[in-house]
């Protein structure tokens, strides 16, 4: 079955502040989409709204997964249904080992109807798969015994997110600036790891500012967000243009969206 994540006329607000102002986006299983745009344009808001963050209110529009209404699902049901997000700043969970966390999460994704307390994936089977995935991603086996993100460096946090992606194998994955805070070598390794997982086995939405994360994951579609809307869509060549020349052309071509973007940035400055 070919899976489809569809977003139509999506409007999202935080408090009384509108951020997304009519986003339309369709991602098919096996496609790689890059979402780019200047700071404050709404890129991360889109990912958080898809995942059901309670601080982001959908005021208009729809999100569907294979025709099912995602907006009616709680965040955990969205995850069990096959939507994954790698966060910019993952939270630490002291006292919970990576291996235990991954065993529960993997079981819940593969058995969406499982209730808490019911049987998990057999330990021997899980350990073998985890060991294989970690070896494939060139990760130290000791990593699985550490507490989730507790005391992790920025690079280790991003590797932990990629390991989750490898184990969960979602239908769709949103990678929210997985390259932020990493040096060039770490970004290249992250890019290679995502490609090794098999981006063709899922739909990918890569939110990024840098070309290195796309080096091994060239997008079929590149979308530019400005002022809470997707104002332009192209192929990998559009991502190359933005990396080389920035957003001046986009800002001049879409003055209304640029005005909205500046207004959003001003509101952020006032709130700080």
C-alpha positions as CSV (number, residue, x, y, z in Angstrom):
1,X,0.0,0.0,0.0
2,X,1.3,3.5,-0.9
3,X,0.9,5.8,2.1
4,X,0.0,9.5,1.8
5,X,0.4,12.4,4.3
6,X,-1.8,15.3,3.2
7,X,-1.9,18.8,4.6
8,X,-4.6,21.2,3.2
9,X,-5.1,24.9,4.0
10,X,-3.5,24.5,7.4
11,X,-3.7,27.5,9.8
12,X,-2.0,27.3,13.2
13,X,-1.8,29.7,16.0
14,X,0.2,29.9,19.3
15,X,-2.0,31.8,21.8
16,X,-3.6,34.5,19.7
17,X,-0.7,34.8,17.3
18,X,-1.2,33.2,13.9
19,X,1.9,31.5,12.5
20,X,0.8,29.1,9.7
21,X,-1.5,30.9,7.2
22,X,-2.7,28.3,4.7
23,X,-0.1,25.5,4.2
24,X,-0.7,22.9,1.5
25,X,1.6,19.9,1.2
26,X,1.3,16.3,0.1
27,X,4.0,13.8,0.8
28,X,3.9,10.3,-0.7
29,X,5.6,7.3,0.8
30,X,9.1,7.0,-0.6
31,X,9.5,10.7,-1.4
32,X,12.0,13.1,0.1
33,X,10.9,16.7,0.6
34,X,13.1,19.6,1.9
35,X,11.4,22.4,3.7
36,X,13.5,25.6,3.8
37,X,13.0,29.2,4.7
38,X,14.4,32.1,6.8
39,X,14.2,32.1,10.6
40,X,10.7,32.6,12.0
41,X,8.9,31.5,8.8
42,X,7.0,28.7,10.5
43,X,8.9,25.6,9.5
44,X,9.2,24.0,12.9
45,X,5.6,25.0,13.7
46,X,4.4,22.8,10.8
47,X,6.2,19.8,12.2
48,X,5.0,20.3,15.7
49,X,1.4,20.8,14.5
50,X,1.6,17.6,12.5
51,X,2.7,15.8,15.7
52,X,0.0,17.3,17.8
53,X,2.0,19.6,20.2
54,X,-0.6,21.0,22.6
55,X,0.8,24.5,22.4
56,X,0.0,24.8,18.7
57,X,-3.7,25.2,17.9
58,X,-5.0,24.3,14.4
59,X,-7.6,26.9,13.6
60,X,-8.4,25.9,10.1
61,X,-7.5,23.2,7.6
62,X,-6.8,19.4,7.7
63,X,-4.1,16.8,8.1
64,X,-4.8,13.3,6.9
65,X,-2.8,10.1,6.9
66,X,-4.1,7.6,4.3
67,X,-7.4,9.4,4.5
68,X,-7.7,9.2,8.4
69,X,-8.1,12.5,10.3
70,X,-4.8,13.1,12.0
71,X,-6.2,16.1,13.9
72,X,-8.5,13.7,15.8
73,X,-5.6,11.6,17.0
74,X,-3.6,12.2,20.2
75,X,0.1,12.6,19.7
76,X,0.8,9.0,20.8
77,X,-1.8,7.7,18.3
78,X,-0.1,9.7,15.6
79,X,3.2,8.1,16.5
80,X,1.7,4.6,16.6
81,X,0.1,5.3,13.2
82,X,3.5,5.9,11.6
83,X,4.4,9.6,12.0
84,X,7.7,10.4,13.5
85,X,9.5,13.6,14.4
86,X,13.2,14.1,15.2
87,X,13.3,17.3,17.4
88,X,15.7,20.2,17.2
89,X,16.2,20.0,21.0
90,X,15.2,16.5,22.3
91,X,14.4,16.3,26.0
92,X,16.4,14.2,28.4
93,X,14.7,11.4,30.3
94,X,16.9,10.6,33.3
95,X,16.5,7.0,34.6
96,X,15.2,5.6,31.3
97,X,17.8,3.6,29.3
98,X,17.8,4.0,25.5
99,X,17.3,0.3,25.1
100,X,14.2,0.2,27.3
101,X,12.8,3.3,25.7
102,X,13.3,1.9,22.2
103,X,11.9,-1.6,23.1
104,X,8.6,0.0,24.3
105,X,8.4,2.5,21.4
106,X,9.2,-0.1,18.8
107,X,6.6,-2.5,20.2
108,X,3.9,0.2,20.3
109,X,4.6,1.2,16.7
110,X,4.5,-2.4,15.4
111,X,1.5,-3.3,17.5
112,X,-0.6,-0.1,17.6
113,X,-3.4,-1.8,19.6
114,X,-1.1,-2.9,22.4
115,X,-2.1,-1.7,25.9
116,X,0.4,-0.7,28.5
117,X,1.5,-3.8,30.5
118,X,1.0,-6.2,27.6
119,X,3.9,-8.2,26.2
120,X,6.8,-6.4,24.5
121,X,8.9,-7.6,21.6
122,X,10.9,-10.6,22.8
123,X,14.2,-9.4,24.4
124,X,16.4,-11.7,22.3
125,X,14.7,-10.6,19.0
126,X,14.9,-6.9,20.1
127,X,18.5,-7.0,21.1
128,X,19.6,-8.6,17.9
129,X,17.8,-6.0,15.8
130,X,19.1,-3.1,18.0
131,X,22.7,-4.4,17.7
132,X,22.4,-4.7,14.0
133,X,21.0,-1.2,13.6
134,X,23.6,0.3,15.9
135,X,26.4,-1.4,14.0
136,X,25.0,-0.2,10.7
137,X,25.0,3.4,12.1
138,X,28.5,2.9,13.5
139,X,27.3,3.5,17.1
140,X,29.0,2.2,20.3
141,X,26.9,-0.6,21.8
142,X,27.3,1.1,25.2
143,X,25.1,3.9,23.9
144,X,22.0,1.7,24.4
145,X,22.7,1.5,28.2
146,X,22.8,5.2,28.7
147,X,19.7,7.2,29.9
148,X,17.8,8.9,27.0
149,X,19.6,12.2,26.1
150,X,20.9,12.6,29.7
151,X,24.2,14.2,29.5
152,X,24.4,13.7,25.7
153,X,26.3,16.1,23.5
154,X,24.4,17.8,20.7
155,X,25.8,15.2,18.3
156,X,24.8,12.3,20.5
157,X,21.3,13.6,20.8
158,X,20.9,13.7,17.0
159,X,22.4,10.2,16.7
160,X,19.9,9.0,19.3
161,X,17.1,10.5,17.1
162,X,18.4,8.8,14.0
163,X,18.6,5.5,15.9
164,X,15.0,5.9,16.9
165,X,14.2,6.5,13.2
166,X,16.0,3.3,12.2
167,X,14.2,1.2,14.8
168,X,10.7,2.6,14.4
169,X,10.7,2.7,10.5
170,X,7.8,5.0,10.4
171,X,5.6,5.7,7.3
172,X,6.6,9.4,7.5
173,X,9.5,11.1,9.3
174,X,9.9,14.8,10.0
175,X,13.5,15.8,10.7
176,X,13.5,19.3,12.3
177,X,16.9,20.8,11.7
178,X,18.7,17.5,12.6
179,X,21.9,19.3,11.5
180,X,21.6,22.3,13.9
181,X,24.5,22.6,16.3
182,X,26.6,20.0,14.5
183,X,30.0,20.5,12.9
184,X,30.5,19.6,9.2
185,X,31.7,16.0,9.9
186,X,28.8,15.3,12.2
187,X,26.3,16.6,9.7
188,X,27.8,14.5,6.9
189,X,27.6,11.4,9.2
190,X,23.9,12.2,10.0
191,X,23.2,12.6,6.3
192,X,24.8,9.2,5.5
193,X,23.0,7.6,8.4
194,X,19.6,8.8,7.2
195,X,20.4,7.5,3.7
196,X,21.6,4.1,5.2
197,X,18.3,3.7,7.0
198,X,16.6,3.8,3.7
199,X,14.8,7.0,3.0
200,X,12.9,5.3,0.1
201,X,11.2,3.1,2.7
202,X,9.4,6.2,4.2
203,X,8.3,9.7,3.3
204,X,10.8,12.3,4.6
205,X,10.2,15.9,5.4
206,X,13.7,17.4,6.1
207,X,13.6,20.9,7.6
208,X,17.1,22.3,7.1
209,X,19.2,25.4,6.4
210,X,22.2,23.4,5.1
211,X,23.1,21.5,2.0
212,X,25.1,18.8,3.8
213,X,22.1,17.1,5.3
214,X,20.7,16.7,1.8
215,X,24.0,15.5,0.3
216,X,23.0,11.8,0.6
217,X,19.2,12.5,0.6
218,X,18.6,14.7,-2.4
219,X,15.0,16.0,-2.3
220,X,12.5,15.4,-5.1
221,X,10.7,18.5,-3.9
222,X,12.1,21.6,-2.2
223,X,9.5,23.9,-0.6
224,X,10.2,27.5,0.6
225,X,8.3,28.8,3.6
226,X,7.9,32.5,4.2
227,X,5.5,34.3,6.5
228,X,3.7,31.0,7.4
229,X,3.0,29.9,3.8
230,X,4.8,27.7,1.3
231,X,5.5,30.3,-1.4
232,X,7.6,28.3,-3.9
233,X,8.2,24.7,-4.7
234,X,10.9,23.2,-7.0
235,X,13.4,20.3,-7.1
236,X,16.8,19.8,-5.7
237,X,18.1,22.7,-7.8
238,X,16.0,25.1,-5.7
239,X,17.7,23.9,-2.5
240,X,21.1,24.4,-4.2
241,X,20.1,28.0,-5.2
242,X,19.0,28.8,-1.6
243,X,22.2,27.4,-0.2
244,X,24.3,29.4,-2.6
245,X,22.4,32.7,-2.7
246,X,20.1,32.9,0.3
247,X,16.6,34.2,0.3
248,X,16.9,37.6,-1.2
249,X,15.1,36.6,-4.5
250,X,12.3,34.9,-2.5
251,X,11.8,37.9,-0.3
252,X,11.5,40.2,-3.3
253,X,9.3,37.9,-5.2
254,X,6.8,37.5,-2.4
255,X,6.5,40.9,-0.6
256,X,3.3,40.1,1.2
257,X,4.8,36.9,2.7
258,X,8.0,38.8,3.6
259,X,5.9,41.5,5.4
260,X,4.1,38.7,7.4
261,X,7.5,37.1,8.2
262,X,8.9,40.4,9.5
263,X,5.7,40.9,11.6
264,X,6.1,37.4,13.1
265,X,9.8,38.1,14.0
266,X,8.8,41.4,15.6
267,X,6.1,39.7,17.7
268,X,8.8,37.2,18.8
269,X,11.1,40.0,19.8
270,X,8.4,41.7,21.8
271,X,7.4,38.4,23.6
272,X,11.1,37.9,24.6
